[in-house]
């Protein structure tokens, strides 16, 4: 397993309607485990071993965890595609040139 981490161009100031869509998407993603202490988790609710969690940070929506590299890439690719469809703009990492949408 490897440490995985990324920030996506979903800005923390997005309105509730955006976060409602993201919350729905969280539950549709593979290996959804639910929320523990306000933090969404996939694969496990324990931060030891295989897990993935999300948080809203000033730099965007952040994912971090420990997964097999191929599994991480597949999961992130699916999330980005679905989020792009839900939100109506391309979702990716700001450092790769994906712009934030400010509401």
KEKE-3310 file (N, C-alpha, C; in steps of 0.2 Angstrom, whole numbers, plus 5000, padded with zeros to 4 digits):
npx = (5004:5001:5004:4991:4986:4977:4972:4957:4949:4937:4930:4931:4922:4911:4893:4880:4872:4881:4889:4879:4877:4890:4890:4880:4887:4898:4892:4889:4901:4913:4916:4911:4910:4904:4901:4912:4915:4912:4919:4920:4922:4930:4933:4938:4934:4945:4961:4972:4980:4971:4963:4953:4949:4940:4942:4937:4947:4956:4963:4956:4945:4950:4958:4964:4974:4978:4981:4981:4991:4985:4972:4969:4971:4960:4949:4950:4949:4936:4929:4932:4927:4913:4910:4913:4903:4891:4893:4895:4907:4925:4933:4948:4965:4971:4985:4987:4982:4968:4955:4947:4930:4921:4907)
npy = (4994:5012:5029:5040:5056:5070:5086:5093:5104:5109:5122:5127:5137:5134:5134:5127:5119:5113:5106:5097:5089:5083:5076:5066:5060:5055:5044:5036:5031:5018:5006:5014:5019:5027:5040:5046:5055:5067:5065:5059:5042:5029:5012:5009:5014:5016:5024:5016:5004:5000:5013:5028:5045:5061:5078:5096:5109:5124:5124:5116:5102:5089:5073:5059:5045:5027:5016:5003:5008:5006:5004:5016:5026:5021:5024:5038:5043:5039:5046:5059:5060:5058:5068:5079:5078:5079:5092:5100:5106:5104:5093:5092:5092:5108:5111:5105:5113:5114:5125:5133:5135:5149:5154)
npz = (5000:4998:5003:4999:4993:4989:4983:4977:4965:4972:4980:4997:5000:4993:4989:5000:4991:4982:4991:4996:4984:4983:4995:4993:4982:4989:4995:4985:4980:4978:4991:5002:5019:5028:5040:5052:5067:5060:5048:5032:5026:5017:5013:5026:5043:5051:5053:5051:5041:5027:5020:5016:5017:5018:5018:5020:5015:5015:5003:4995:4991:5000:4999:5008:5012:5013:5001:4988:4974:4961:4964:4971:4960:4952:4960:4962:4949:4946:4955:4951:4938:4941:4950:4941:4932:4941:4946:4935:4930:4926:4936:4946:4951:4957:4956:4944:4935:4935:4938:4951:4955:4959:4968)
capx = (5000:5005:5000:4988:4984:4976:4967:4953:4946:4931:4932:4928:4917:4905:4887:4877:4869:4887:4891:4874:4879:4896:4888:4877:4892:4902:4889:4889:4908:4915:4919:4909:4910:4900:4905:4915:4917:4911:4924:4918:4927:4929:4937:4938:4934:4951:4966:4977:4979:4968:4957:4953:4945:4940:4941:4937:4952:4957:4966:4951:4943:4956:4957:4970:4973:4982:4978:4986:4992:4980:4965:4969:4970:4954:4944:4950:4947:4929:4926:4933:4922:4906:4910:4913:4896:4887:4894:4895:4914:4930:4936:4955:4970:4973:4992:4988:4979:4961:4953:4941:4924:4919:4900)
capy = (5000:5018:5034:5044:5062:5075:5092:5094:5111:5111:5127:5127:5142:5132:5134:5121:5114:5109:5101:5092:5085:5080:5071:5061:5057:5051:5038:5031:5029:5011:5005:5019:5016:5031:5046:5046:5062:5072:5064:5053:5037:5023:5006:5008:5020:5017:5027:5012:5000:5002:5018:5034:5050:5067:5084:5102:5113:5130:5122:5112:5096:5084:5066:5056:5038:5022:5011:5001:5013:5005:5005:5024:5029:5020:5027:5045:5044:5038:5052:5065:5060:5059:5075:5084:5077:5082:5100:5104:5108:5098:5092:5090:5096:5115:5111:5103:5118:5114:5131:5134:5139:5153:5155)
capz = (5000:4998:5005:4994:4995:4983:4984:4971:4964:4975:4985:5003:5000:4988:4993:5002:4986:4980:4996:4996:4979:4985:5001:4989:4978:4993:4997:4979:4979:4980:4998:5007:5026:5032:5043:5059:5069:5054:5042:5027:5026:5012:5014:5033:5047:5055:5049:5050:5036:5021:5022:5013:5020:5015:5022:5016:5017:5011:4996:4991:4994:5001:5001:5010:5015:5012:4997:4983:4969:4956:4967:4972:4954:4949:4964:4961:4942:4946:4959:4947:4933:4944:4952:4936:4930:4946:4947:4928:4928:4926:4943:4946:4956:4955:4954:4937:4931:4936:4941:4956:4953:4964:4968)
cpx = (5004:5001:4998:4985:4983:4971:4963:4950:4939:4932:4928:4922:4911:4899:4884:4875:4875:4889:4886:4875:4885:4894:4885:4882:4896:4899:4888:4896:4909:4918:4917:4908:4906:4904:4906:4917:4917:4915:4921:4924:4925:4934:4937:4937:4940:4957:4972:4975:4976:4962:4958:4948:4945:4939:4940:4942:4952:4959:4962:4949:4949:4954:4964:4969:4979:4979:4983:4986:4986:4973:4964:4967:4963:4948:4944:4948:4939:4926:4927:4928:4915:4905:4909:4906:4891:4887:4894:4902:4919:4933:4943:4959:4972:4980:4993:4984:4971:4959:4947:4936:4921:4911:4898)
cpy = (5006:5023:5038:5050:5067:5080:5093:5102:5112:5115:5126:5132:5140:5132:5127:5116:5110:5104:5095:5087:5080:5074:5065:5057:5052:5044:5033:5028:5022:5011:5011:5016:5021:5037:5045:5052:5067:5071:5058:5048:5032:5018:5004:5014:5021:5019:5022:5006:5003:5007:5024:5039:5056:5073:5091:5107:5119:5129:5118:5106:5091:5077:5063:5049:5033:5017:5009:5006:5012:5007:5013:5027:5028:5024:5034:5047:5044:5044:5058:5066:5061:5066:5080:5084:5080:5090:5104:5108:5103:5099:5089:5094:5103:5115:5109:5107:5118:5120:5130:5137:5143:5155:5162)
cpz = (5000:5000:4999:4997:4989:4986:4977:4971:4966:4981:4991:5004:4996:4993:4995:4997:4983:4985:4997:4990:4980:4990:4997:4985:4983:4994:4991:4977:4982:4987:5003:5014:5030:5035:5050:5061:5064:5048:5038:5026:5020:5014:5022:5037:5052:5051:5050:5045:5030:5022:5017:5016:5017:5020:5018:5019:5013:5004:4992:4995:4994:5003:5003:5013:5013:5007:4992:4978:4964:4958:4968:4965:4951:4953:4962:4954:4942:4950:4955:4942:4936:4946:4947:4933:4934:4946:4940:4926:4929:4933:4942:4951:4953:4953:4947:4932:4931:4940:4946:4953:4959:4963:4971)
residu = (UNK:UNK:UNK:UNK:UNK:UNK:UNK:UNK:UNK:UNK:UNK:UNK:UNK:UNK:UNK:UNK:UNK:UNK:UNK:UNK:UNK:UNK:UNK:UNK:UNK:UNK:UNK:UNK:UNK:UNK:UNK:UNK:UNK:UNK:UNK:UNK:UNK:UNK:UNK:UNK:UNK:UNK:UNK:UNK:UNK:UNK:UNK:UNK:UNK:UNK:UNK:UNK:UNK:UNK:UNK:UNK:UNK:UNK:UNK:UNK:UNK:UNK:UNK:UNK:UNK:UNK:UNK:UNK:UNK:UNK:UNK:UNK:UNK:UNK:UNK:UNK:UNK:UNK:UNK:UNK:UNK:UNK:UNK:UNK:UNK:UNK:UNK:UNK:UNK:UNK:UNK:UNK:UNK:UNK:UNK:UNK:UNK:UNK:UNK:UNK:UNK:UNK:UNK)
# end
